[in-house]
Amino acid sequence: MSLYKWKGLSTRSGSITIEALESILDRKLKPLTDKLEGLTASVQFISDKYDEITKEMERLQLKTDTVVEENKQLKAEVFNLKNELEIQKGITNNLEQYTRRDCLEIAGIPEIEGEDTNDL
């Protein structure tokens, strides 16, 4: 049986000092301490990567918002330009029709010299 004393541990084979007990505990706990340090480093690495990914996502979200806004503006501009094109097509068609009214020539009817077609 073991008996405990104030400064050391008494056993049948002799006494173990606190320093010896600490040394034994340190030796036994060293692998566990090393694993814990490795886990701490891994958690820190993952935390750093998470922070990097979060910052990158924020940057990409800002860029996406900018592109979406620019896309809205470009769609509005395309819509306005399409409307303007349709208006210009109408104006061009009207001008072409107006210029053709004096250029009508009917085949088979002889042309008379000095004839003014506006008098007809």
PDB file as gemmi writes it, atoms N, CA and C in Angstrom:
CRYST1    1.000    1.000    1.000  90.00  90.00  90.00 P 1                      
ATOM      1  N   MET A   1       0.821  -1.184   0.000  1.00  0.00           N  
ATOM      2  CA  MET A   1       0.000   0.000   0.000  1.00  0.00           C  
ATOM      3  C   MET A   1       0.861   1.241   0.000  1.00  0.00           C  
ATOM      4  N   SER A   2       0.271   2.310  -0.521  1.00  0.00           N  
ATOM      5  CA  SER A   2       1.011   3.556  -0.619  1.00  0.00           C  
ATOM      6  C   SER A   2       0.606   4.498   0.496  1.00  0.00           C  
ATOM      7  N   LEU A   3       1.541   5.260   0.921  1.00  0.00           N  
ATOM      8  CA  LEU A   3       1.274   6.304   1.896  1.00  0.00           C  
ATOM      9  C   LEU A   3       1.726   7.633   1.311  1.00  0.00           C  
ATOM     10  N   TYR A   4       0.902   8.673   1.488  1.00  0.00           N  
ATOM     11  CA  TYR A   4       1.253   9.993   0.958  1.00  0.00           C  
ATOM     12  C   TYR A   4       1.892  10.824   2.056  1.00  0.00           C  
ATOM     13  N   LYS A   5       2.955  11.498   1.746  1.00  0.00           N  
ATOM     14  CA  LYS A   5       3.579  12.427   2.683  1.00  0.00           C  
ATOM     15  C   LYS A   5       3.465  13.827   2.108  1.00  0.00           C  
ATOM     16  N   TRP A   6       3.825  14.793   2.904  1.00  0.00           N  
ATOM     17  CA  TRP A   6       3.652  16.187   2.503  1.00  0.00           C  
ATOM     18  C   TRP A   6       4.501  16.550   1.299  1.00  0.00           C  
ATOM     19  N   LYS A   7       5.764  16.229   1.213  1.00  0.00           N  
ATOM     20  CA  LYS A   7       6.644  16.646   0.135  1.00  0.00           C  
ATOM     21  C   LYS A   7       6.914  15.543  -0.869  1.00  0.00           C  
ATOM     22  N   GLY A   8       6.524  14.383  -0.646  1.00  0.00           N  
ATOM     23  CA  GLY A   8       6.838  13.304  -1.560  1.00  0.00           C  
ATOM     24  C   GLY A   8       5.835  12.189  -1.431  1.00  0.00           C  
ATOM     25  N   LEU A   9       6.014  11.176  -2.240  1.00  0.00           N  
ATOM     26  CA  LEU A   9       5.119  10.036  -2.234  1.00  0.00           C  
ATOM     27  C   LEU A   9       5.928   8.835  -1.765  1.00  0.00           C  
ATOM     28  N   SER A  10       5.425   8.185  -0.754  1.00  0.00           N  
ATOM     29  CA  SER A  10       6.134   7.028  -0.222  1.00  0.00           C  
ATOM     30  C   SER A  10       5.518   5.759  -0.789  1.00  0.00           C  
ATOM     31  N   THR A  11       6.347   4.873  -1.246  1.00  0.00           N  
ATOM     32  CA  THR A  11       5.882   3.569  -1.717  1.00  0.00           C  
ATOM     33  C   THR A  11       6.698   2.502  -1.014  1.00  0.00           C  
ATOM     34  N   ARG A  12       6.369   1.286  -1.269  1.00  0.00           N  
ATOM     35  CA  ARG A  12       7.116   0.204  -0.647  1.00  0.00           C  
ATOM     36  C   ARG A  12       8.571   0.208  -1.103  1.00  0.00           C  
ATOM     37  N   SER A  13       8.768   0.599  -2.380  1.00  0.00           N  
ATOM     38  CA  SER A  13      10.126   0.560  -2.911  1.00  0.00           C  
ATOM     39  C   SER A  13      10.919   1.823  -2.608  1.00  0.00           C  
ATOM     40  N   GLY A  14      10.299   2.835  -2.082  1.00  0.00           N  
ATOM     41  CA  GLY A  14      11.024   4.047  -1.789  1.00  0.00           C  
ATOM     42  C   GLY A  14      10.125   5.256  -1.962  1.00  0.00           C  
ATOM     43  N   SER A  15      10.700   6.444  -2.019  1.00  0.00           N  
ATOM     44  CA  SER A  15       9.877   7.637  -2.160  1.00  0.00           C  
ATOM     45  C   SER A  15      10.119   8.291  -3.514  1.00  0.00           C  
ATOM     46  N   ILE A  16       9.029   8.894  -4.061  1.00  0.00           N  
ATOM     47  CA  ILE A  16       9.099   9.637  -5.318  1.00  0.00           C  
ATOM     48  C   ILE A  16       8.883  11.100  -4.976  1.00  0.00           C  
ATOM     49  N   THR A  17       9.773  11.939  -5.437  1.00  0.00           N  
ATOM     50  CA  THR A  17       9.642  13.363  -5.160  1.00  0.00           C  
ATOM     51  C   THR A  17       8.636  13.990  -6.113  1.00  0.00           C  
ATOM     52  N   ILE A  18       8.203  15.170  -5.787  1.00  0.00           N  
ATOM     53  CA  ILE A  18       7.260  15.906  -6.638  1.00  0.00           C  
ATOM     54  C   ILE A  18       7.888  16.167  -7.995  1.00  0.00           C  
ATOM     55  N   GLU A  19       9.161  16.489  -8.020  1.00  0.00           N  
ATOM     56  CA  GLU A  19       9.847  16.749  -9.278  1.00  0.00           C  
ATOM     57  C   GLU A  19       9.839  15.508 -10.165  1.00  0.00           C  
ATOM     58  N   ALA A  20      10.062  14.354  -9.566  1.00  0.00           N  
ATOM     59  CA  ALA A  20      10.060  13.109 -10.340  1.00  0.00           C  
ATOM     60  C   ALA A  20       8.662  12.822 -10.875  1.00  0.00           C  
ATOM     61  N   LEU A  21       7.659  13.064 -10.039  1.00  0.00           N  
ATOM     62  CA  LEU A  21       6.273  12.859 -10.462  1.00  0.00           C  
ATOM     63  C   LEU A  21       5.919  13.818 -11.594  1.00  0.00           C  
ATOM     64  N   GLU A  22       6.344  15.071 -11.478  1.00  0.00           N  
ATOM     65  CA  GLU A  22       6.105  16.045 -12.550  1.00  0.00           C  
ATOM     66  C   GLU A  22       6.798  15.611 -13.838  1.00  0.00           C  
ATOM     67  N   SER A  23       7.998  15.086 -13.696  1.00  0.00           N  
ATOM     68  CA  SER A  23       8.739  14.620 -14.862  1.00  0.00           C  
ATOM     69  C   SER A  23       8.008  13.463 -15.542  1.00  0.00           C  
ATOM     70  N   ILE A  24       7.495  12.548 -14.752  1.00  0.00           N  
ATOM     71  CA  ILE A  24       6.744  11.418 -15.308  1.00  0.00           C  
ATOM     72  C   ILE A  24       5.480  11.912 -16.004  1.00  0.00           C  
ATOM     73  N   LEU A  25       4.759  12.812 -15.354  1.00  0.00           N  
ATOM     74  CA  LEU A  25       3.530  13.362 -15.945  1.00  0.00           C  
ATOM     75  C   LEU A  25       3.834  14.129 -17.230  1.00  0.00           C  
ATOM     76  N   ASP A  26       4.902  14.921 -17.214  1.00  0.00           N  
ATOM     77  CA  ASP A  26       5.282  15.667 -18.422  1.00  0.00           C  
ATOM     78  C   ASP A  26       5.583  14.713 -19.568  1.00  0.00           C  
ATOM     79  N   ARG A  27       6.315  13.643 -19.263  1.00  0.00           N  
ATOM     80  CA  ARG A  27       6.670  12.666 -20.292  1.00  0.00           C  
ATOM     81  C   ARG A  27       5.419  11.971 -20.833  1.00  0.00           C  
ATOM     82  N   LYS A  28       4.510  11.617 -19.955  1.00  0.00           N  
ATOM     83  CA  LYS A  28       3.291  10.928 -20.381  1.00  0.00           C  
ATOM     84  C   LYS A  28       2.338  11.859 -21.137  1.00  0.00           C  
ATOM     85  N   LEU A  29       2.307  13.124 -20.737  1.00  0.00           N  
ATOM     86  CA  LEU A  29       1.379  14.078 -21.358  1.00  0.00           C  
ATOM     87  C   LEU A  29       1.957  14.761 -22.594  1.00  0.00           C  
ATOM     88  N   LYS A  30       3.249  14.569 -22.869  1.00  0.00           N  
ATOM     89  CA  LYS A  30       3.904  15.223 -24.007  1.00  0.00           C  
ATOM     90  C   LYS A  30       3.206  14.914 -25.332  1.00  0.00           C  
ATOM     91  N   PRO A  31       2.889  13.644 -25.646  1.00  0.00           N  
ATOM     92  CA  PRO A  31       2.192  13.385 -26.920  1.00  0.00           C  
ATOM     93  C   PRO A  31       0.838  14.089 -27.005  1.00  0.00           C  
ATOM     94  N   LEU A  32       0.137  14.117 -25.870  1.00  0.00           N  
ATOM     95  CA  LEU A  32      -1.163  14.791 -25.851  1.00  0.00           C  
ATOM     96  C   LEU A  32      -0.997  16.295 -26.045  1.00  0.00           C  
ATOM     97  N   THR A  33       0.007  16.876 -25.414  1.00  0.00           N  
ATOM     98  CA  THR A  33       0.288  18.302 -25.564  1.00  0.00           C  
ATOM     99  C   THR A  33       0.668  18.623 -27.008  1.00  0.00           C  
ATOM    100  N   ASP A  34       1.487  17.751 -27.610  1.00  0.00           N  
ATOM    101  CA  ASP A  34       1.882  17.961 -29.009  1.00  0.00           C  
ATOM    102  C   ASP A  34       0.669  17.909 -29.936  1.00  0.00           C  
ATOM    103  N   LYS A  35      -0.210  16.940 -29.699  1.00  0.00           N  
ATOM    104  CA  LYS A  35      -1.422  16.839 -30.526  1.00  0.00           C  
ATOM    105  C   LYS A  35      -2.304  18.071 -30.349  1.00  0.00           C  
ATOM    106  N   LEU A  36      -2.408  18.536 -29.115  1.00  0.00           N  
ATOM    107  CA  LEU A  36      -3.220  19.721 -28.843  1.00  0.00           C  
ATOM    108  C   LEU A  36      -2.639  20.947 -29.545  1.00  0.00           C  
ATOM    109  N   GLU A  37      -1.324  21.086 -29.546  1.00  0.00           N  
ATOM    110  CA  GLU A  37      -0.687  22.196 -30.259  1.00  0.00           C  
ATOM    111  C   GLU A  37      -0.935  22.087 -31.759  1.00  0.00           C  
ATOM    112  N   GLY A  38      -0.864  20.855 -32.288  1.00  0.00           N  
ATOM    113  CA  GLY A  38      -1.156  20.639 -33.708  1.00  0.00           C  
ATOM    114  C   GLY A  38      -2.597  20.997 -34.045  1.00  0.00           C  
ATOM    115  N   LEU A  39      -3.510  20.610 -33.176  1.00  0.00           N  
ATOM    116  CA  LEU A  39      -4.922  20.949 -33.393  1.00  0.00           C  
ATOM    117  C   LEU A  39      -5.141  22.456 -33.322  1.00  0.00           C  
ATOM    118  N   THR A  40      -4.469  23.099 -32.389  1.00  0.00           N  
ATOM    119  CA  THR A  40      -4.584  24.553 -32.269  1.00  0.00           C  
ATOM    120  C   THR A  40      -4.085  25.234 -33.540  1.00  0.00           C  
ATOM    121  N   ALA A  41      -2.970  24.750 -34.068  1.00  0.00           N  
ATOM    122  CA  ALA A  41      -2.432  25.318 -35.314  1.00  0.00           C  
ATOM    123  C   ALA A  41      -3.396  25.063 -36.476  1.00  0.00           C  
ATOM    124  N   SER A  42      -3.993  23.875 -36.508  1.00  0.00           N  
ATOM    125  CA  SER A  42      -4.950  23.560 -37.581  1.00  0.00           C  
ATOM    126  C   SER A  42      -6.181  24.450 -37.502  1.00  0.00           C  
ATOM    127  N   VAL A  43      -6.691  24.649 -36.301  1.00  0.00           N  
ATOM    128  CA  VAL A  43      -7.859  25.517 -36.120  1.00  0.00           C  
ATOM    129  C   VAL A  43      -7.519  26.942 -36.543  1.00  0.00           C  
ATOM    130  N   GLN A  44      -6.336  27.412 -36.199  1.00  0.00           N  
ATOM    131  CA  GLN A  44      -5.924  28.761 -36.594  1.00  0.00           C  
ATOM    132  C   GLN A  44      -5.815  28.865 -38.106  1.00  0.00           C  
ATOM    133  N   PHE A  45      -5.249  27.842 -38.750  1.00  0.00           N  
ATOM    134  CA  PHE A  45      -5.131  27.820 -40.210  1.00  0.00           C  
ATOM    135  C   PHE A  45      -6.512  27.875 -40.860  1.00  0.00           C  
ATOM    136  N   ILE A  46      -7.428  27.051 -40.363  1.00  0.00           N  
ATOM    137  CA  ILE A  46      -8.794  27.033 -40.911  1.00  0.00           C  
ATOM    138  C   ILE A  46      -9.475  28.377 -40.683  1.00  0.00           C  
ATOM    139  N   SER A  47      -9.258  28.962 -39.522  1.00  0.00           N  
ATOM    140  CA  SER A  47      -9.843  30.272 -39.233  1.00  0.00           C  
ATOM    141  C   SER A  47      -9.309  31.334 -40.191  1.00  0.00           C  
ATOM    142  N   ASP A  48      -8.009  31.305 -40.442  1.00  0.00           N  
ATOM    143  CA  ASP A  48      -7.414  32.261 -41.385  1.00  0.00           C  
ATOM    144  C   ASP A  48      -7.974  32.065 -42.788  1.00  0.00           C  
ATOM    145  N   LYS A  49      -8.090  30.803 -43.217  1.00  0.00           N  
ATOM    146  CA  LYS A  49      -8.645  30.517 -44.545  1.00  0.00           C  
ATOM    147  C   LYS A  49     -10.100  30.973 -44.628  1.00  0.00           C  
ATOM    148  N   TYR A  50     -10.853  30.756 -43.571  1.00  0.00           N  
ATOM    149  CA  TYR A  50     -12.248  31.197 -43.530  1.00  0.00           C  
ATOM    150  C   TYR A  50     -12.332  32.714 -43.684  1.00  0.00           C  
ATOM    151  N   ASP A  51     -11.455  33.423 -42.982  1.00  0.00           N  
ATOM    152  CA  ASP A  51     -11.432  34.883 -43.099  1.00  0.00           C  
ATOM    153  C   ASP A  51     -11.097  35.314 -44.528  1.00  0.00           C  
ATOM    154  N   GLU A  52     -10.131  34.634 -45.149  1.00  0.00           N  
ATOM    155  CA  GLU A  52      -9.770  34.952 -46.536  1.00  0.00           C  
ATOM    156  C   GLU A  52     -10.951  34.711 -47.473  1.00  0.00           C  
ATOM    157  N   ILE A  53     -11.622  33.591 -47.287  1.00  0.00           N  
ATOM    158  CA  ILE A  53     -12.768  33.259 -48.144  1.00  0.00           C  
ATOM    159  C   ILE A  53     -13.889  34.270 -47.939  1.00  0.00           C  
ATOM    160  N   THR A  54     -14.116  34.665 -46.704  1.00  0.00           N  
ATOM    161  CA  THR A  54     -15.154  35.658 -46.414  1.00  0.00           C  
ATOM    162  C   THR A  54     -14.838  36.981 -47.104  1.00  0.00           C  
ATOM    163  N   LYS A  55     -13.589  37.421 -47.026  1.00  0.00           N  
ATOM    164  CA  LYS A  55     -13.194  38.669 -47.687  1.00  0.00           C  
ATOM    165  C   LYS A  55     -13.354  38.558 -49.200  1.00  0.00           C  
ATOM    166  N   GLU A  56     -12.961  37.415 -49.755  1.00  0.00           N  
ATOM    167  CA  GLU A  56     -13.082  37.198 -51.203  1.00  0.00           C  
ATOM    168  C   GLU A  56     -14.556  37.200 -51.623  1.00  0.00           C  
ATOM    169  N   MET A  57     -15.402  36.586 -50.813  1.00  0.00           N  
ATOM    170  CA  MET A  57     -16.838  36.575 -51.125  1.00  0.00           C  
ATOM    171  C   MET A  57     -17.414  37.992 -51.077  1.00  0.00           C  
ATOM    172  N   GLU A  58     -16.992  38.781 -50.111  1.00  0.00           N  
ATOM    173  CA  GLU A  58     -17.459  40.165 -50.029  1.00  0.00           C  
ATOM    174  C   GLU A  58     -17.014  40.948 -51.258  1.00  0.00           C  
ATOM    175  N   ARG A  59     -15.764  40.729 -51.680  1.00  0.00           N  
ATOM    176  CA  ARG A  59     -15.249  41.413 -52.866  1.00  0.00           C  
ATOM    177  C   ARG A  59     -16.027  40.989 -54.104  1.00  0.00           C  
ATOM    178  N   LEU A  60     -16.277  39.702 -54.235  1.00  0.00           N  
ATOM    179  CA  LEU A  60     -17.027  39.202 -55.387  1.00  0.00           C  
ATOM    180  C   LEU A  60     -18.475  39.683 -55.364  1.00  0.00           C  
ATOM    181  N   GLN A  61     -19.071  39.783 -54.172  1.00  0.00           N  
ATOM    182  CA  GLN A  61     -20.445  40.278 -54.070  1.00  0.00           C  
ATOM    183  C   GLN A  61     -20.509  41.735 -54.509  1.00  0.00           C  
ATOM    184  N   LEU A  62     -19.530  42.526 -54.100  1.00  0.00           N  
ATOM    185  CA  LEU A  62     -19.476  43.927 -54.521  1.00  0.00           C  
ATOM    186  C   LEU A  62     -19.320  44.018 -56.031  1.00  0.00           C  
ATOM    187  N   LYS A  63     -18.446  43.188 -56.586  1.00  0.00           N  
ATOM    188  CA  LYS A  63     -18.232  43.180 -58.031  1.00  0.00           C  
ATOM    189  C   LYS A  63     -19.514  42.750 -58.755  1.00  0.00           C  
ATOM    190  N   THR A  64     -20.188  41.738 -58.228  1.00  0.00           N  
ATOM    191  CA  THR A  64     -21.444  41.270 -58.822  1.00  0.00           C  
ATOM    192  C   THR A  64     -22.500  42.370 -58.780  1.00  0.00           C  
ATOM    193  N   ASP A  65     -22.600  43.051 -57.656  1.00  0.00           N  
ATOM    194  CA  ASP A  65     -23.567  44.148 -57.552  1.00  0.00           C  
ATOM    195  C   ASP A  65     -23.275  45.228 -58.585  1.00  0.00           C  
ATOM    196  N   THR A  66     -21.996  45.537 -58.779  1.00  0.00           N  
ATOM    197  CA  THR A  66     -21.600  46.539 -59.768  1.00  0.00           C  
ATOM    198  C   THR A  66     -21.974  46.088 -61.171  1.00  0.00           C  
ATOM    199  N   VAL A  67     -21.710  44.825 -61.481  1.00  0.00           N  
ATOM    200  CA  VAL A  67     -22.026  44.293 -62.814  1.00  0.00           C  
ATOM    201  C   VAL A  67     -23.539  44.274 -63.036  1.00  0.00           C  
ATOM    202  N   VAL A  68     -24.305  43.911 -62.017  1.00  0.00           N  
ATOM    203  CA  VAL A  68     -25.768  43.891 -62.139  1.00  0.00           C  
ATOM    204  C   VAL A  68     -26.291  45.299 -62.405  1.00  0.00           C  
ATOM    205  N   GLU A  69     -25.767  46.278 -61.695  1.00  0.00           N  
ATOM    206  CA  GLU A  69     -26.206  47.662 -61.897  1.00  0.00           C  
ATOM    207  C   GLU A  69     -25.838  48.141 -63.299  1.00  0.00           C  
ATOM    208  N   GLU A  70     -24.626  47.842 -63.730  1.00  0.00           N  
ATOM    209  CA  GLU A  70     -24.197  48.227 -65.076  1.00  0.00           C  
ATOM    210  C   GLU A  70     -25.064  47.536 -66.129  1.00  0.00           C  
ATOM    211  N   ASN A  71     -25.406  46.283 -65.889  1.00  0.00           N  
ATOM    212  CA  ASN A  71     -26.263  45.539 -66.814  1.00  0.00           C  
ATOM    213  C   ASN A  71     -27.642  46.195 -66.926  1.00  0.00           C  
ATOM    214  N   LYS A  72     -28.193  46.639 -65.802  1.00  0.00           N  
ATOM    215  CA  LYS A  72     -29.492  47.334 -65.828  1.00  0.00           C  
ATOM    216  C   LYS A  72     -29.400  48.600 -66.680  1.00  0.00           C  
ATOM    217  N   GLN A  73     -28.323  49.353 -66.482  1.00  0.00           N  
ATOM    218  CA  GLN A  73     -28.146  50.587 -67.242  1.00  0.00           C  
ATOM    219  C   GLN A  73     -27.997  50.298 -68.731  1.00  0.00           C  
ATOM    220  N   LEU A  74     -27.238  49.272 -69.061  1.00  0.00           N  
ATOM    221  CA  LEU A  74     -27.044  48.925 -70.474  1.00  0.00           C  
ATOM    222  C   LEU A  74     -28.345  48.435 -71.107  1.00  0.00           C  
ATOM    223  N   LYS A  75     -29.145  47.678 -70.373  1.00  0.00           N  
ATOM    224  CA  LYS A  75     -30.434  47.224 -70.899  1.00  0.00           C  
ATOM    225  C   LYS A  75     -31.350  48.415 -71.173  1.00  0.00           C  
ATOM    226  N   ALA A  76     -31.355  49.382 -70.261  1.00  0.00           N  
ATOM    227  CA  ALA A  76     -32.172  50.576 -70.471  1.00  0.00           C  
ATOM    228  C   ALA A  76     -31.688  51.343 -71.696  1.00  0.00           C  
ATOM    229  N   GLU A  77     -30.374  51.445 -71.858  1.00  0.00           N  
ATOM    230  CA  GLU A  77     -29.820  52.146 -73.014  1.00  0.00           C  
ATOM    231  C   GLU A  77     -30.163  51.410 -74.311  1.00  0.00           C  
ATOM    232  N   VAL A  78     -30.074  50.088 -74.311  1.00  0.00           N  
ATOM    233  CA  VAL A  78     -30.434  49.300 -75.498  1.00  0.00           C  
ATOM    234  C   VAL A  78     -31.908  49.507 -75.830  1.00  0.00           C  
ATOM    235  N   PHE A  79     -32.759  49.505 -74.823  1.00  0.00           N  
ATOM    236  CA  PHE A  79     -34.188  49.730 -75.037  1.00  0.00           C  
ATOM    237  C   PHE A  79     -34.425  51.099 -75.677  1.00  0.00           C  
ATOM    238  N   ASN A  80     -33.770  52.123 -75.135  1.00  0.00           N  
ATOM    239  CA  ASN A  80     -33.920  53.477 -75.686  1.00  0.00           C  
ATOM    240  C   ASN A  80     -33.399  53.557 -77.118  1.00  0.00           C  
ATOM    241  N   LEU A  81     -32.271  52.915 -77.378  1.00  0.00           N  
ATOM    242  CA  LEU A  81     -31.711  52.935 -78.734  1.00  0.00           C  
ATOM    243  C   LEU A  81     -32.603  52.182 -79.722  1.00  0.00           C  
ATOM    244  N   LYS A  82     -33.224  51.093 -79.287  1.00  0.00           N  
ATOM    245  CA  LYS A  82     -34.158  50.373 -80.161  1.00  0.00           C  
ATOM    246  C   LYS A  82     -35.349  51.263 -80.511  1.00  0.00           C  
ATOM    247  N   ASN A  83     -35.858  51.959 -79.512  1.00  0.00           N  
ATOM    248  CA  ASN A  83     -36.979  52.870 -79.778  1.00  0.00           C  
ATOM    249  C   ASN A  83     -36.564  53.976 -80.745  1.00  0.00           C  
ATOM    250  N   GLU A  84     -35.388  54.538 -80.525  1.00  0.00           N  
ATOM    251  CA  GLU A  84     -34.888  55.594 -81.408  1.00  0.00           C  
ATOM    252  C   GLU A  84     -34.695  55.058 -82.823  1.00  0.00           C  
ATOM    253  N   LEU A  85     -34.200  53.830 -82.953  1.00  0.00           N  
ATOM    254  CA  LEU A  85     -34.015  53.212 -84.264  1.00  0.00           C  
ATOM    255  C   LEU A  85     -35.356  53.051 -84.980  1.00  0.00           C  
ATOM    256  N   GLU A  86     -36.370  52.603 -84.271  1.00  0.00           N  
ATOM    257  CA  GLU A  86     -37.696  52.446 -84.883  1.00  0.00           C  
ATOM    258  C   GLU A  86     -38.243  53.799 -85.351  1.00  0.00           C  
ATOM    259  N   ILE A  87     -38.022  54.831 -84.547  1.00  0.00           N  
ATOM    260  CA  ILE A  87     -38.462  56.180 -84.940  1.00  0.00           C  
ATOM    261  C   ILE A  87     -37.720  56.615 -86.202  1.00  0.00           C  
ATOM    262  N   GLN A  88     -36.396  56.395 -86.220  1.00  0.00           N  
ATOM    263  CA  GLN A  88     -35.603  56.782 -87.388  1.00  0.00           C  
ATOM    264  C   GLN A  88     -36.001  55.983 -88.627  1.00  0.00           C  
ATOM    265  N   LYS A  89     -36.334  54.710 -88.468  1.00  0.00           N  
ATOM    266  CA  LYS A  89     -36.802  53.904 -89.596  1.00  0.00           C  
ATOM    267  C   LYS A  89     -38.094  54.494 -90.160  1.00  0.00           C  
ATOM    268  N   GLY A  90     -38.986  54.899 -89.275  1.00  0.00           N  
ATOM    269  CA  GLY A  90     -40.239  55.518 -89.723  1.00  0.00           C  
ATOM    270  C   GLY A  90     -39.988  56.812 -90.472  1.00  0.00           C  
ATOM    271  N   ILE A  91     -39.105  57.645 -89.945  1.00  0.00           N  
ATOM    272  CA  ILE A  91     -38.782  58.917 -90.602  1.00  0.00           C  
ATOM    273  C   ILE A  91     -38.154  58.654 -91.968  1.00  0.00           C  
ATOM    274  N   THR A  92     -37.223  57.704 -92.040  1.00  0.00           N  
ATOM    275  CA  THR A  92     -36.572  57.364 -93.311  1.00  0.00           C  
ATOM    276  C   THR A  92     -37.593  56.850 -94.314  1.00  0.00           C  
ATOM    277  N   ASN A  93     -38.487  55.995 -93.884  1.00  0.00           N  
ATOM    278  CA  ASN A  93     -39.523  55.465 -94.771  1.00  0.00           C  
ATOM    279  C   ASN A  93     -40.405  56.594 -95.304  1.00  0.00           C  
ATOM    280  N   ASN A  94     -40.798  57.510 -94.444  1.00  0.00           N  
ATOM    281  CA  ASN A  94     -41.627  58.645 -94.879  1.00  0.00           C  
ATOM    282  C   ASN A  94     -40.890  59.504 -95.903  1.00  0.00           C  
ATOM    283  N   LEU A  95     -39.588  59.753 -95.664  1.00  0.00           N  
ATOM    284  CA  LEU A  95     -38.805  60.547 -96.617  1.00  0.00           C  
ATOM    285  C   LEU A  95     -38.676  59.824 -97.957  1.00  0.00           C  
ATOM    286  N   GLU A  96     -38.455  58.525 -97.917  1.00  0.00           N  
ATOM    287  CA  GLU A  96     -38.353  57.764 -99.161  1.00  0.00           C  
ATOM    288  C   GLU A  96     -39.671  57.796 -99.925  1.00  0.00           C  
ATOM    289  N   GLN A  97     -40.763  57.659 -99.230  1.00  0.00           N  
ATOM    290  CA  GLN A  97     -42.074  57.700 -99.887  1.00  0.00           C  
ATOM    291  C   GLN A  97     -42.327  59.082-100.492  1.00  0.00           C  
ATOM    292  N   TYR A  98     -41.929  60.115 -99.769  1.00  0.00           N  
ATOM    293  CA  TYR A  98     -42.134  61.474-100.255  1.00  0.00           C  
ATOM    294  C   TYR A  98     -41.316  61.724-101.521  1.00  0.00           C  
ATOM    295  N   THR A  99     -40.060  61.240-101.547  1.00  0.00           N  
ATOM    296  CA  THR A  99     -39.223  61.470-102.733  1.00  0.00           C  
ATOM    297  C   THR A  99     -39.680  60.632-103.920  1.00  0.00           C  
ATOM    298  N   ARG A 100     -40.338  59.540-103.710  1.00  0.00           N  
ATOM    299  CA  ARG A 100     -40.802  58.686-104.802  1.00  0.00           C  
ATOM    300  C   ARG A 100     -42.083  59.214-105.463  1.00  0.00           C  
ATOM    301  N   ARG A 101     -42.800  60.061-104.832  1.00  0.00           N  
ATOM    302  CA  ARG A 101     -44.091  60.493-105.390  1.00  0.00           C  
ATOM    303  C   ARG A 101     -43.920  61.231-106.716  1.00  0.00           C  
ATOM    304  N   ASP A 102     -42.774  61.883-106.900  1.00  0.00           N  
ATOM    305  CA  ASP A 102     -42.524  62.594-108.156  1.00  0.00           C  
ATOM    306  C   ASP A 102     -41.785  61.721-109.169  1.00  0.00           C  
ATOM    307  N   CYS A 103     -41.475  60.506-108.821  1.00  0.00           N  
ATOM    308  CA  CYS A 103     -40.670  59.660-109.700  1.00  0.00           C  
ATOM    309  C   CYS A 103     -41.473  58.486-110.255  1.00  0.00           C  
ATOM    310  N   LEU A 104     -42.766  58.591-110.325  1.00  0.00           N  
ATOM    311  CA  LEU A 104     -43.589  57.498-110.828  1.00  0.00           C  
ATOM    312  C   LEU A 104     -43.562  57.495-112.341  1.00  0.00           C  
ATOM    313  N   GLU A 105     -43.253  56.356-112.912  1.00  0.00           N  
ATOM    314  CA  GLU A 105     -43.216  56.212-114.368  1.00  0.00           C  
ATOM    315  C   GLU A 105     -44.013  54.966-114.714  1.00  0.00           C  
ATOM    316  N   ILE A 106     -44.991  55.134-115.568  1.00  0.00           N  
ATOM    317  CA  ILE A 106     -45.839  54.014-115.953  1.00  0.00           C  
ATOM    318  C   ILE A 106     -45.373  53.524-117.306  1.00  0.00           C  
ATOM    319  N   ALA A 107     -45.080  52.252-117.375  1.00  0.00           N  
ATOM    320  CA  ALA A 107     -44.591  51.661-118.628  1.00  0.00           C  
ATOM    321  C   ALA A 107     -45.736  51.574-119.647  1.00  0.00           C  
ATOM    322  N   GLY A 108     -45.442  51.842-120.915  1.00  0.00           N  
ATOM    323  CA  GLY A 108     -46.422  51.735-121.987  1.00  0.00           C  
ATOM    324  C   GLY A 108     -47.086  53.044-122.348  1.00  0.00           C  
ATOM    325  N   ILE A 109     -46.941  54.051-121.535  1.00  0.00           N  
ATOM    326  CA  ILE A 109     -47.509  55.371-121.856  1.00  0.00           C  
ATOM    327  C   ILE A 109     -46.362  56.229-122.365  1.00  0.00           C  
ATOM    328  N   PRO A 110     -46.503  56.768-123.563  1.00  0.00           N  
ATOM    329  CA  PRO A 110     -45.414  57.572-124.132  1.00  0.00           C  
ATOM    330  C   PRO A 110     -45.241  58.881-123.374  1.00  0.00           C  
ATOM    331  N   GLU A 111     -43.991  59.319-123.296  1.00  0.00           N  
ATOM    332  CA  GLU A 111     -43.662  60.570-122.620  1.00  0.00           C  
ATOM    333  C   GLU A 111     -43.758  61.705-123.631  1.00  0.00           C  
ATOM    334  N   ILE A 112     -44.404  62.771-123.250  1.00  0.00           N  
ATOM    335  CA  ILE A 112     -44.575  63.927-124.124  1.00  0.00           C  
ATOM    336  C   ILE A 112     -43.572  64.986-123.677  1.00  0.00           C  
ATOM    337  N   GLU A 113     -42.871  65.592-124.653  1.00  0.00           N  
ATOM    338  CA  GLU A 113     -41.895  66.621-124.331  1.00  0.00           C  
ATOM    339  C   GLU A 113     -42.588  67.852-123.785  1.00  0.00           C  
ATOM    340  N   GLY A 114     -42.010  68.396-122.717  1.00  0.00           N  
ATOM    341  CA  GLY A 114     -42.524  69.620-122.136  1.00  0.00           C  
ATOM    342  C   GLY A 114     -43.711  69.377-121.213  1.00  0.00           C  
ATOM    343  N   GLU A 115     -44.089  68.131-121.055  1.00  0.00           N  
ATOM    344  CA  GLU A 115     -45.248  67.806-120.208  1.00  0.00           C  
ATOM    345  C   GLU A 115     -44.857  67.976-118.742  1.00  0.00           C  
ATOM    346  N   ASP A 116     -45.714  68.641-117.962  1.00  0.00           N  
ATOM    347  CA  ASP A 116     -45.506  68.813-116.524  1.00  0.00           C  
ATOM    348  C   ASP A 116     -46.456  67.853-115.810  1.00  0.00           C  
ATOM    349  N   THR A 117     -45.887  66.836-115.171  1.00  0.00           N  
ATOM    350  CA  THR A 117     -46.730  65.820-114.521  1.00  0.00           C  
ATOM    351  C   THR A 117     -47.428  66.358-113.283  1.00  0.00           C  
ATOM    352  N   ASN A 118     -46.948  67.461-112.752  1.00  0.00           N  
ATOM    353  CA  ASN A 118     -47.609  68.042-111.586  1.00  0.00           C  
ATOM    354  C   ASN A 118     -48.939  68.673-111.960  1.00  0.00           C  
ATOM    355  N   ASP A 119     -49.141  68.988-113.235  1.00  0.00           N  
ATOM    356  CA  ASP A 119     -50.394  69.577-113.687  1.00  0.00           C  
ATOM    357  C   ASP A 119     -51.483  68.521-113.848  1.00  0.00           C  
ATOM    358  N   LEU A 120     -51.134  67.270-113.851  1.00  0.00           N  
ATOM    359  CA  LEU A 120     -52.110  66.197-114.069  1.00  0.00           C  
ATOM    360  C   LEU A 120     -53.006  65.986-112.917  1.00  0.00           C  
TER     361      LEU A 120                                                      
END                                                                             
